[in-house]
Amino acid sequence: MKDIPVKTELVSFCGLYCGSCGKYLKGKCPGCAKNEKATWCKIRKCCIEKGINSCAQCNEYTDVKDCKMFDNFVAKMFEYVFKSDRKAGIQLIKDAGYENFARYMAENKLISMKKSKN
């Protein structure tokens, strides 16, 4: 597997890290921010319209889980199936910043924060 880059521009709008994704590493996807084909993604569209880099910068909600666009049925199913925790990713971005988030995700080879077993 290729080395995983540490680049803040590979942090997705919803708290994933594109730099660890197999499609990105194989050159089959430019990452969330540059993927103009991802017109279906409402979170991406919302962040672009607001001029923000991710949901971590949104000031409409105190907690991202209150956003129906972010925390909808499809998102909950995605999180269940993949044991993913995008909310934790957004919180880490808020707490540590984009650079530290990208470094943590790359070092741990993670696309998404994993749900805790609590």
Sequence and secondary structure as in RCSB ss.txt:
>XXXX:A:sequence
MKDIPVKTELVSFCGLYCGSCGKYLKGKCPGCAKNEKATWCKIRKCCIEKGINSCAQCNEYTDVKDCKMFDNFVA
KMFEYVFKSDRKAGIQLIKDAGYENFARYMAENKLISMKKSKN
>XXXX:A:secstr
       GGGB TTS BGGG HHHHTTS   TTT TT TT HHHHHHHHHT SSGGG  S SSGGG TTTSSHHH
HHHHHHHTB HHHHHHHHHHH HHHHHHHHHHTT SS B    
